[in-house]
Amino acid sequence: MKQLNKILRLSLLLNLIFTFFLLSQESNYVDNKEIRNLIQNFSDKDPWVNGTAINELVKIGEPSVDYLILTLHDIDENVRWCSAIVLEKIAPSGKQSIPFLIKSLNDSNQNVRWCSTIALGKFNSDAFPA
């Protein structure tokens, strides 16, 4: 009887771990899709739409950094600016963005340059090459 209880408990524990793992993987997929959808709002010319997307991406934080890095070189300067704003707001998280923010210091848009500078400042000595 004791052996059966141990087996049942172990089975229940493994089932809970497996279920938790599946749910966490599913939520990551949703977050990635949500991140891409929010970034698409950066191309909207309405600043309220941009601001809402920026705030939501700041809430998401670190998982959005790799997507934001890609948009730092977008043709649309508003997309680059919004991306730099988010990176500035979540810094010092997202250290992988440092080399891309350094490149953004040469952006044609002064707002992108300014937000990139502020973000790099939040990384302190990690952004020393800037």
C-alpha positions as CSV (number, residue, x, y, z in Angstrom):
1,M,0.0,0.0,0.0
2,K,2.8,2.4,0.9
3,Q,4.5,1.6,-2.4
4,L,1.3,2.4,-4.3
5,N,0.9,5.8,-2.5
6,K,4.5,6.7,-3.4
7,I,3.9,5.8,-7.1
8,L,0.6,7.8,-7.2
9,R,2.3,10.8,-5.6
10,L,5.2,10.6,-8.0
11,S,2.8,10.3,-10.9
12,L,0.9,13.3,-9.7
13,L,4.1,15.3,-9.3
14,L,5.3,14.4,-12.7
15,N,2.0,15.3,-14.2
16,L,2.0,18.7,-12.5
17,I,5.5,19.4,-13.7
18,F,4.7,18.4,-17.3
19,T,1.5,20.5,-17.3
20,F,3.4,23.5,-15.9
21,F,6.1,23.1,-18.6
22,L,3.5,23.0,-21.4
23,L,1.6,26.0,-20.1
24,S,4.8,28.1,-19.7
25,Q,5.9,27.2,-23.3
26,E,2.5,28.1,-24.6
27,S,2.6,31.5,-22.8
28,N,6.0,32.2,-24.3
29,Y,4.6,31.7,-27.8
30,V,1.7,34.1,-27.0
31,D,4.2,36.6,-25.7
32,N,6.3,36.4,-28.8
33,K,3.2,37.0,-31.0
34,E,2.1,39.8,-28.7
35,I,5.5,41.4,-28.9
36,R,5.5,41.3,-32.7
37,N,2.0,42.8,-32.8
38,L,2.9,45.6,-30.4
39,I,6.0,46.5,-32.4
40,Q,3.8,46.7,-35.6
41,N,2.0,49.6,-33.8
42,F,5.2,51.6,-34.0
43,S,4.6,52.3,-37.6
44,D,1.2,53.9,-36.8
45,K,1.5,57.7,-36.9
46,D,-0.9,58.2,-33.9
47,P,1.3,58.9,-30.9
48,W,-1.3,57.4,-28.6
49,V,-1.1,54.1,-30.4
50,N,2.7,54.3,-30.2
51,G,2.6,55.1,-26.4
52,T,0.3,52.3,-25.6
53,A,2.5,49.8,-27.5
54,I,5.6,51.2,-25.7
55,N,4.1,50.9,-22.3
56,E,3.0,47.3,-23.0
57,L,6.5,46.3,-24.2
58,V,8.0,47.9,-21.1
59,K,5.8,45.7,-19.0
60,I,7.0,42.6,-21.0
61,G,10.6,43.7,-20.5
62,E,13.5,41.5,-21.4
63,P,11.7,39.1,-23.7
64,S,11.0,41.9,-26.1
65,V,14.7,43.0,-26.5
66,D,15.7,40.7,-29.3
67,Y,12.7,41.9,-31.4
68,L,13.5,45.6,-30.6
69,I,17.1,45.1,-31.7
70,L,15.8,44.2,-35.1
71,T,13.7,47.2,-35.4
72,L,16.5,49.7,-34.4
73,H,17.4,49.5,-38.1
74,D,14.0,49.8,-39.6
75,I,13.4,52.2,-42.5
76,D,10.6,54.0,-40.6
77,E,12.2,56.4,-38.2
78,N,9.2,56.3,-35.9
79,V,9.7,52.6,-35.5
80,R,13.4,53.2,-34.6
81,W,12.4,55.9,-32.2
82,C,9.8,53.8,-30.4
83,S,12.2,50.9,-30.2
84,A,14.9,53.1,-28.7
85,I,12.3,54.4,-26.1
86,V,11.4,50.9,-25.0
87,L,15.1,49.9,-24.7
88,E,15.8,53.0,-22.7
89,K,12.9,52.3,-20.3
90,I,13.8,48.7,-19.7
91,A,17.6,49.3,-19.3
92,P,19.7,48.0,-17.6
93,S,17.9,44.8,-18.7
94,G,18.7,43.8,-22.2
95,K,22.4,44.1,-22.3
96,Q,22.5,42.4,-25.6
97,S,21.2,45.6,-27.2
98,I,24.3,47.6,-26.3
99,P,26.1,47.1,-29.6
100,F,23.0,48.0,-31.5
101,L,22.3,51.1,-29.4
102,I,25.9,52.2,-30.0
103,K,25.3,52.0,-33.8
104,S,22.1,54.0,-33.3
105,L,24.1,56.9,-32.0
106,N,24.8,57.6,-35.7
107,D,21.1,57.5,-36.6
108,S,19.7,60.3,-38.9
109,N,16.9,60.9,-36.4
110,Q,18.0,63.0,-33.3
111,N,15.2,61.3,-31.2
112,V,16.7,57.9,-31.8
113,R,20.2,59.1,-31.0
114,W,18.9,60.7,-27.8
115,C,17.0,57.7,-26.5
116,S,19.9,55.4,-27.4
117,T,22.2,57.7,-25.4
118,I,20.0,57.6,-22.4
119,A,19.7,53.8,-22.6
120,L,23.4,53.3,-22.9
121,G,23.9,55.5,-19.8
122,K,21.7,53.2,-17.8
123,F,24.0,50.3,-18.6
124,N,26.9,52.1,-16.8
125,S,30.3,50.4,-17.3
126,D,28.8,47.7,-19.5
127,A,28.3,50.3,-22.2
128,F,31.9,51.6,-21.9
129,P,32.7,51.2,-25.6
130,A,30.1,53.8,-26.4
